[in-house]
């Protein structure tokens, strides 16, 4: 009696896999930070806020956790997200210091580094969960990414009164679950979960953290 071999995906716990995942996340974050700084000069009017928005930057941490998810565990995903977000801040403000005449006060870079320490691991784990096998974790991970765009949409609509940008964020909120969900049920649950996530993120980040820091 013969049996077909079973192929099992095994996570690589070697230092090489950890090092590659974390180094790639940091280098990618650095490059994206420079790119977002440049994009501010390319995009017209209020649209120049989009490249370095918190939602767009969170995608880097999400990707840092999602791409190596089947080779490394959650700790590496969290560290990768942290390094991706930190690299974004360093790349963005480093380029401003070298090529744009300086960053001025260190307050803004320090605030964003602080936010990277929170958002980076959070979205790194969210990305890893989305690539996993648990339906509940996939919904939560994808809803976290979707919700941060919902938060930005609320901010653009209620605080800045930028209607086109608000609609753009709302469009992303709808498209991300539709395109990245695996089943119709998963897509529907992600959309439903993203709505309260958006409101909660807005209340915590915009109304609590930023209001406290910026007075």
N, C-alpha and C positions, 0 to 999 in steps of 0.2 A: 504494500500500500504506500503510495507516495502522496506527498502534500506540497502544494505550492508555497514557496517562501513568503512570509509575511514581512512587509517592509514597515518598520516603525520609525517615526520621526523622533529622534532623541536629541535633547538639548545638549549643546556643546558647553561643558563647564570649564573648559580650559582657559587659561589666562589670555591666549591669543584671541579667542572669540570675544571675551569681555573687552580687551584692549581695542580691538578693531571697532566694535560697536560704539564705545564711548568716544574714541578719537574721531571717528567719522561724524558723530553727532556734533562734537565741538567745532570741527573744521567746517562742516556744513552750516552751522549756526553763524560762525564768523563771516563766511561768504554771503549768507543771506542778510546779515546785518549791514554789510557794505552795500548790497544791492538795494535794500529798502531805503537807505539814506540817499542813494542815487535816484531812486524812483520818485522821491519827493520832489526833485527838480524836474522830472519828466512829466508828471501828471498835472493837469490844470486845476486851478482853483482849490476848492475844498477837497477834491479827490486826492490831493497829495497827502491827506491824513491816512488813507487806506493802507499803504504799504507797511507802516510801522504801527498799525493798530494792534491792540492786545489779542484780538481774535486771529489775525493773520499770523502773528508771532507764535500763537499757541499751536498752529499747524505744524511748525518745526518740531516741537516737543512731541506731539502726537506721532509724527512720522518717525522720530528717533526711537520711540517705543514700539511702533508697529513693524518696522522693517526687519529688525532682528528677533521678533517675538518668538519665533519657532526654534531659535537657536540658543537663546538666553532667557533667564527668568525675570521676574518682576523687579528685583533689585537693580539689575543692569538697565532695565527699561526706565526706572526712576532716575538713575544717575545719568543715563543718556538724555532724558528730557531736561534735566537740570543743566547739563553741559550745552545742549542745543540752545536753550533760552539764554544762558549766560554768554555764550558765543555771540548771539544776536546783539545783546547789549554792548558787548565789547567791540564787535565789528562796527555797529552803528555809530557809537560815540567815538571810537578810535578813528574812524574815517573822518568824522566831523572835526576832531582835534587836528588831524594831519592836513586835511584838504579843504576845510571850510573855516579856517581861522579860529579854531578852538571851540570847546563846548561851554565855556563860561562857568557857571556854578556847577559844582559836583552834585547838587541836590537831586536833579533829575536822573543821572546815571545810577546813583545810590538807591533811589526809589525803585527803578526798574530792575536792578540787581536783586533787591529784596523781593520783588514780585516774581522774579525768575526762580528764586529758591522755593517758592510756593507753587507757582503754576507749572514749572518745569517737571518736577516729579509727578504732579497730578496728571498732566496730559501725557507724560511718558507712559504711566501705568494705564491710562485710558486707551492709548494706542495699542498697547500689548493686549489688553482685554478684548479689544475689537478683533484682533487676529486670533483669539482663542477659540475654545470649543464650547464654552458655557454660553447659552443663549442670553441669560440674564446679564452676564458681564459684557457681552457684545453690545447689548442695548444701552447699558449704562455708559460704556466707553464712548460709543458713537454719539449718544445724547449729550455727553460732556462737551465734545467738540462742537456739536450743533448749537448747544446752549450758549456758548461763548459768542457765537455770531448773533444769536438772539439778543444777548446783552448789549452788544455793540449797536444793534439796530435800535434798541430802546434809547441808548445814549444819543445816537444821531437824531432820533425823532424828537425826544423830549428835552434834551439839553442843548444840542447844537442847532437843531431845526434844519438839518440837512436831509431833505426828503429823498433825493435820489440815492444817497448812501444808505439811508434807512431801508429803502426798498431793495437795494442790492444785498444787504445783510439778511433781510427776510427771504429773499430768493435762495441764498445759500442755505439758510435754515431748512428750507423745504427740499432743496436738491440733494444735500448731503445724505440724509437718510434714504432717499429714493435711489440714489446711485450706489451707495456703499452698503446698504442693508442686504442681507442674503435672502430673506423671504419676505412675503407680503406682511406677515404678522410682525416680523422684526422691524420692518420699515414703519408700520403704524405705531408700534410701541415706542420706537425711537422718537417719532414726532410728538407723541403725547408726553413723553418724559422730558423732551427738550423744552417744552413750554414753561413748566415750573422751574427747570434748571436756569432758563434765561432770566426769569424774574428774580430768582434767588441770587444769581451771580450779579445782577444789576444792583440789588439792595446791598449785598456784601461789599462788592468792589467799588461801585460808583458812589453809593450813598454813605457807606461806612468808612472804607479805607481811604479813598481819594478825598472825601470831605474832611477827614481827620488830618491827612497830610497837608492838604492845600488850604485848609481853613475855610 
